């Protein structure tokens, strides 16, 4: 009798264990399904940053490059130097022109004042002519001063500086290269401009609002980034809207029965970066918004996060 009870108890125990495992599996599958289908999250996230293309404002041969590839620079640091010799010569010539124009103006003003002091001895027309000559000399001095300012500015511009804090990237500049006005020579990634672009399915946009909390899990780091929704894009490319040779819309004649939800870009501002996390533009991440971002991760949350990373 006792042996039968023991066998029955063991059978009930195995059955209960099996039911518990089945229930847990159903719970996990249901939670994962709800999270995957309804929760505002996406694995299609990208770290972005503004890239500043630094172009010289004066032409010339590059004589010095005090930075190297991937170096951190601060606003105002020297990136490269253009040969300043001809700009110094131009500045010296402009200074000489200013001195000559100043002396000429002083002489013309003195002549005009002397003619005016003679009164009735000098005709009114003669006095007007000397006053006009003095005015022209004053204008020429102003022009010489402006030319000196421009020469000084060009000399300052021969030293090209970083406009923002950031990292020099993909540096291909060499001493001896010729710099052309307006042609970018150095790219600087602005370290103060990092954000995340999350591409969410249109079916999940109803639960995403500007200001919502967001959590970003980078592929290469365990600790997530904290942020918030800044903006939601209001348009993406419509391939059917491209006109053909006659200016008419070129509509795809094939329409699949199963329609895939379009992905809409959502800009996520980064509020907190965990210690040790190094951001680089182009990194991929998983983005969760709203309740999913604020909810603390327990055992089930960690299991779901692990499953998400493998989907």
C-alpha positions as CSV (number, residue, x, y, z in Angstrom):
1,X,0.0,0.0,0.0
2,X,2.8,2.4,0.9
3,X,4.6,1.5,-2.3
4,X,1.6,2.4,-4.4
5,X,1.1,5.7,-2.5
6,X,4.8,6.5,-3.1
7,X,4.5,5.7,-6.8
8,X,1.4,7.9,-7.0
9,X,3.0,10.8,-5.2
10,X,6.0,10.6,-7.5
11,X,3.7,10.6,-10.6
12,X,1.8,13.6,-9.2
13,X,5.1,15.4,-8.5
14,X,6.3,14.8,-12.1
15,X,2.9,15.9,-13.4
16,X,3.0,19.1,-11.3
17,X,6.5,19.8,-12.4
18,X,5.6,19.3,-16.0
19,X,2.5,21.6,-15.6
20,X,4.6,24.2,-13.9
21,X,7.2,24.2,-16.7
22,X,4.4,24.4,-19.3
23,X,2.8,27.2,-17.4
24,X,6.1,29.1,-17.2
25,X,6.7,28.5,-20.9
26,X,3.3,29.8,-21.8
27,X,3.8,32.8,-19.5
28,X,7.2,33.6,-21.1
29,X,5.8,33.1,-24.6
30,X,2.8,35.3,-23.9
31,X,4.9,38.0,-22.3
32,X,7.4,37.9,-25.2
33,X,4.6,38.0,-27.7
34,X,2.9,41.0,-26.0
35,X,6.3,42.7,-25.7
36,X,7.2,42.1,-29.4
37,X,3.9,43.0,-30.9
38,X,2.7,45.9,-28.7
39,X,5.5,47.4,-26.7
40,X,7.3,50.3,-28.3
41,X,10.7,48.9,-28.8
42,X,13.0,48.2,-31.7
43,X,16.3,46.5,-32.4
44,X,16.9,48.8,-35.3
45,X,18.6,51.6,-33.5
46,X,21.6,53.6,-34.6
47,X,23.9,56.0,-32.7
48,X,24.3,59.2,-34.6
49,X,26.4,62.3,-34.3
50,X,26.9,65.6,-36.2
51,X,30.0,65.5,-38.4
52,X,31.6,68.9,-39.1
53,X,33.4,69.2,-42.4
54,X,36.2,71.8,-41.8
55,X,37.1,73.7,-44.9
56,X,39.8,76.5,-45.2
57,X,38.7,80.0,-45.9
58,X,42.0,80.9,-47.6
59,X,44.0,78.9,-50.2
60,X,47.5,77.7,-49.8
61,X,50.0,74.9,-49.1
62,X,49.6,73.1,-45.8
63,X,52.8,73.4,-43.8
64,X,51.8,71.9,-40.4
65,X,49.3,69.3,-39.1
66,X,49.5,69.1,-35.3
67,X,46.7,66.5,-35.0
68,X,46.4,62.9,-35.8
69,X,43.6,60.5,-36.8
70,X,41.0,59.9,-34.1
71,X,42.4,62.5,-31.8
72,X,40.2,64.3,-29.3
73,X,40.3,68.1,-30.0
74,X,38.6,71.0,-28.2
75,X,37.0,74.0,-29.8
76,X,39.8,76.4,-30.9
77,X,42.5,73.7,-31.2
78,X,44.7,74.0,-34.3
79,X,43.9,71.4,-37.0
80,X,46.3,72.5,-39.7
81,X,48.3,75.5,-40.8
82,X,48.4,77.0,-44.3
83,X,51.7,78.7,-45.4
84,X,51.3,82.2,-43.9
85,X,54.2,83.9,-45.7
86,X,52.2,85.6,-48.4
87,X,49.5,86.6,-45.9
88,X,52.1,88.3,-43.8
89,X,53.4,90.1,-46.8
90,X,49.9,91.2,-47.7
91,X,49.4,92.5,-44.2
92,X,52.7,94.5,-44.3
93,X,51.6,96.0,-47.6
94,X,48.3,96.9,-46.2
95,X,49.9,98.6,-43.1
96,X,52.1,100.6,-45.5
97,X,49.1,101.6,-47.5
98,X,47.3,102.8,-44.3
99,X,50.3,104.9,-43.3
100,X,50.5,106.5,-46.7
101,X,46.8,107.1,-46.8
102,X,46.8,108.6,-43.3
103,X,49.7,111.0,-44.3
104,X,47.9,112.0,-47.5
105,X,44.7,112.6,-45.6
106,X,46.4,114.8,-43.1
107,X,48.0,116.9,-45.9
108,X,44.7,117.3,-47.8
109,X,42.9,118.3,-44.6
110,X,45.6,120.8,-43.9
111,X,45.3,122.3,-47.4
112,X,41.5,122.5,-47.2
113,X,41.6,124.2,-43.8
114,X,44.3,126.7,-45.0
115,X,42.3,127.6,-48.0
116,X,39.2,128.1,-45.9
117,X,41.1,130.4,-43.5
118,X,42.1,132.8,-46.4
119,X,38.5,133.9,-46.6
120,X,37.8,136.2,-49.6
121,X,41.3,135.7,-51.1
122,X,40.3,132.2,-52.3
123,X,37.1,131.7,-54.3
124,X,34.3,129.5,-53.0
125,X,34.8,127.1,-55.9
126,X,38.5,126.7,-55.0
127,X,37.6,126.0,-51.3
128,X,35.0,123.3,-52.4
129,X,37.6,121.6,-54.6
130,X,40.1,121.3,-51.7
131,X,37.3,120.1,-49.3
132,X,36.4,117.5,-51.9
133,X,40.0,116.4,-52.2
134,X,40.2,116.0,-48.4
135,X,37.0,113.9,-48.4
136,X,38.4,111.6,-51.1
137,X,41.6,111.2,-49.0
138,X,39.5,110.3,-45.9
139,X,37.6,107.7,-48.0
140,X,40.9,106.3,-49.3
141,X,42.1,106.0,-45.7
142,X,39.0,104.1,-44.7
143,X,39.5,101.7,-47.7
144,X,43.1,101.2,-46.7
145,X,42.0,100.4,-43.1
146,X,39.5,97.9,-44.4
147,X,42.1,96.3,-46.6
148,X,44.4,96.0,-43.5
149,X,41.6,94.3,-41.6
150,X,41.0,91.8,-44.4
151,X,44.8,91.1,-44.7
152,X,44.9,90.5,-40.9
153,X,41.8,88.2,-41.1
154,X,43.3,86.2,-43.9
155,X,46.5,85.7,-41.9
156,X,44.4,84.5,-38.9
157,X,42.5,82.2,-41.2
158,X,45.7,80.5,-42.4
159,X,45.6,78.7,-39.0
160,X,42.5,76.4,-39.2
161,X,41.0,75.6,-35.8
162,X,38.4,73.1,-34.6
163,X,34.9,74.7,-34.5
164,X,33.6,72.2,-32.0
165,X,34.7,69.7,-29.4
166,X,35.1,66.3,-31.0
167,X,37.2,63.6,-32.6
168,X,39.2,64.0,-35.8
169,X,38.1,61.1,-38.0
170,X,39.4,59.6,-41.3
171,X,42.3,62.1,-41.5
172,X,43.9,62.0,-44.9
173,X,45.7,65.3,-44.8
174,X,49.4,65.5,-45.4
175,X,52.0,68.3,-45.2
176,X,52.4,69.7,-48.7
177,X,48.8,69.2,-49.7
178,X,47.2,72.3,-51.3
179,X,44.1,73.6,-49.5
180,X,41.3,75.1,-51.6
181,X,38.8,77.5,-50.3
182,X,35.5,75.8,-49.4
183,X,36.8,72.2,-49.9
184,X,36.5,70.1,-46.7
185,X,39.9,68.8,-45.5
186,X,39.2,67.6,-42.0
187,X,36.1,65.9,-40.5
188,X,35.4,66.3,-36.8
189,X,32.7,64.3,-35.0
190,X,31.0,66.6,-32.5
191,X,31.1,64.8,-29.1
192,X,28.3,67.1,-27.8
193,X,25.8,66.0,-30.5
194,X,25.3,62.3,-30.0
195,X,21.8,61.0,-30.3
196,X,20.1,57.7,-31.3
197,X,17.8,57.2,-34.2
198,X,15.3,54.4,-33.5
199,X,13.3,53.0,-36.4
200,X,10.0,51.9,-35.0
201,X,7.2,50.1,-36.8
202,X,4.3,52.3,-37.6
203,X,2.0,50.1,-35.6
204,X,3.9,51.1,-32.4
205,X,4.0,54.9,-32.9
206,X,0.7,55.4,-31.1
207,X,2.4,54.6,-27.8
208,X,5.4,56.9,-28.5
209,X,5.3,60.5,-27.5
210,X,7.8,63.4,-27.3
211,X,9.3,63.5,-23.9
212,X,8.8,59.8,-23.1
213,X,11.7,58.0,-21.3
214,X,13.8,55.8,-23.5
215,X,16.4,53.1,-22.8
216,X,19.1,52.1,-25.3
217,X,21.0,48.9,-25.1
218,X,24.1,48.9,-27.2
219,X,25.2,45.7,-28.8
220,X,28.7,45.9,-27.3
221,X,27.9,46.9,-23.7
222,X,25.7,45.5,-20.9
223,X,24.8,48.7,-19.2
224,X,22.0,50.6,-21.1
225,X,21.9,54.3,-21.9
226,X,19.1,56.5,-20.6
227,X,17.4,59.1,-22.7
228,X,14.1,60.6,-23.9
229,X,12.2,61.0,-27.1
230,X,13.0,64.3,-28.8
231,X,11.1,64.2,-32.1
232,X,9.2,61.8,-34.4
233,X,9.8,62.0,-38.1
234,X,6.8,63.1,-40.2
235,X,7.8,61.4,-43.4
236,X,9.8,58.7,-45.2
237,X,10.4,58.0,-48.8
238,X,7.5,56.7,-50.9
239,X,8.9,54.6,-53.8
240,X,5.6,54.9,-55.7
241,X,5.9,58.7,-55.8
242,X,9.0,58.8,-58.1
243,X,7.9,60.2,-61.5
244,X,8.7,58.4,-64.7
245,X,10.0,60.0,-67.9
246,X,6.6,61.6,-68.6
247,X,6.3,63.1,-65.1
248,X,3.7,60.4,-64.0
249,X,4.0,58.4,-60.8
250,X,5.6,55.0,-61.4
251,X,3.4,52.8,-59.3
252,X,4.5,49.2,-58.6
253,X,1.9,46.9,-60.2
254,X,2.5,44.2,-57.6
255,X,0.9,44.5,-54.2
256,X,1.6,41.7,-51.8
257,X,-1.1,40.2,-49.6
258,X,1.0,40.5,-46.5
259,X,1.9,44.1,-45.9
260,X,4.9,44.9,-43.8
261,X,4.7,47.9,-41.4
262,X,6.9,50.8,-42.4
263,X,9.6,51.9,-40.0
264,X,9.5,55.6,-38.9
265,X,12.6,57.3,-37.5
266,X,12.3,58.5,-33.9
267,X,15.1,60.8,-32.6
268,X,16.2,59.8,-29.0
269,X,18.2,62.3,-27.0
270,X,20.9,60.7,-24.7
271,X,20.7,61.8,-21.1
272,X,23.0,59.4,-19.3
273,X,25.9,57.4,-20.6
274,X,27.2,54.7,-18.1
275,X,30.8,54.8,-17.1
276,X,33.1,53.0,-19.5
277,X,30.7,53.2,-22.5
278,X,32.4,54.7,-25.5
279,X,30.0,56.1,-28.1
280,X,30.8,56.0,-31.8
281,X,28.5,57.1,-34.6
282,X,27.1,54.1,-36.4
283,X,26.7,51.8,-33.4
284,X,23.6,49.6,-33.3
285,X,21.3,49.3,-30.3
286,X,18.0,48.1,-29.1
287,X,15.6,51.0,-28.1
288,X,12.7,50.8,-25.6
289,X,10.3,53.7,-25.0
290,X,7.8,54.6,-22.4
291,X,6.9,52.0,-19.8
292,X,9.3,49.5,-21.2
293,X,12.2,51.9,-20.6
294,X,11.1,52.9,-17.0
295,X,10.2,49.4,-15.9
296,X,12.9,47.8,-13.7
297,X,14.2,44.5,-15.2
298,X,13.5,41.5,-13.0
299,X,14.1,37.9,-13.9
300,X,11.4,37.8,-16.5
301,X,12.6,41.1,-17.9
302,X,16.2,39.9,-18.2
303,X,15.0,36.7,-19.9
304,X,13.0,38.7,-22.4
305,X,15.8,41.0,-23.0
306,X,18.1,38.0,-23.6
307,X,15.6,36.5,-26.0
308,X,15.2,39.9,-27.8
309,X,18.9,40.1,-28.4
310,X,18.8,36.7,-30.2
311,X,15.7,37.3,-32.3
